[in-house]
């Protein structure tokens, strides 16, 4: 199993087990992690699954694609160096463990 750690803006932490191929966004929604909306269903068209990947996990991720880059500019919370769309990060393909911070709003 692959583990994702979600850190809320209020200081809470939730650990979620993911199957290979499952995105951060889908895992958060299926496990009731707060503050991940995933309005577009994972098509990189809404930025409602904005997460901030912790520095120690960023090096294992693929580069940000053009669509993801554009959507992050539209996120409700200003993007940072570690900003990514959770729908674009898939367990097993991009990471074997990951920790992300959740913005206050989506």
N, C-alpha and C positions, 0 to 999 in steps of 0.2 A: 504494500500500500504506500501511497505517496501522501505526505502531510502538507497541508497549507495552514498557516497561522494568520488569522485576521485580527488586527489590532484596531479597535474602534477609537474614534476621536475622544471619547469619554474615558478611555483608559482600560476598557475591557478587552479580553483576549478570547478568541474562539479557535479551537483546533478542529480541522476537518480532514477526514481521510478521503482521498480521491482515487478513482480508478484511472489507469492510463487513458489518455485521450480526452479527459473531461477538462473543461476550461475552469479557470478561477471563478468566472461569473456564474456558470452553471452550478458549480459546487456550492457557492455561497447561497444561491437561491434555493437549491434543493435541501440545504441544511438550515435554512432560516437565519442566515447571517444578516444582521441589520445593515441598512444603508447601501445595499447593492440592488439596483432596480432591474437592469438588463432589459430595458424597454424594447429594443429592436431585436431581441432574441439572439444576439451574438453576431450581428452582421457588420459591426464597426460603423454604425450609422447614428449613434445617439449619445455616446459618452456617459451613459448612466451606470456604467460598471467601472468607473475610474478608480484605480488603486495606485498607491505609491509603494513600489517595490523597495524593500529595505536594501541598503547598499551591498551587503554581502551576497545577495542573490542576483544582482543585476548582470553580472558578467556571464551568466549561463543562458541568458535570454537572447532570442534573435533580435536583430535591429528592428526599430519601429518602421512599419510600412507607411506608405503615403496616406492611405485612408485613415489609419490609426492616428497619425501625426495631425492631420486636419481635424479630426474629431476631438482630440485632446485640447486643441485651441478653443473648442466650444464647451468644454466641461464647466459645470457650475462652480467648481472650486478651481482656483488657478493651478495650472500644472507646475510640477517641480521636476528636478532632474530624474527622479525615479518614477514619474507618472507613466502609467500604461493603461490600456483597456483590458480589463479582466477577461473579456471574451476572446482575446487574441493570445492568451497564455494557456497552453495545454499541458497538463500533467504528463510526464513521461517523454513527451516530445521536446519540451522546453525546460523542464525542471524535474528533479526528483524530490525536492523539498523547497518550500518558499515561505516567506513571511512578507505580508503587505500591511500597510496602514490604510485605513479607510478615511476618506475625507468626510467632513461634517455633513455636507449636502451633495446630492447628485444632480 
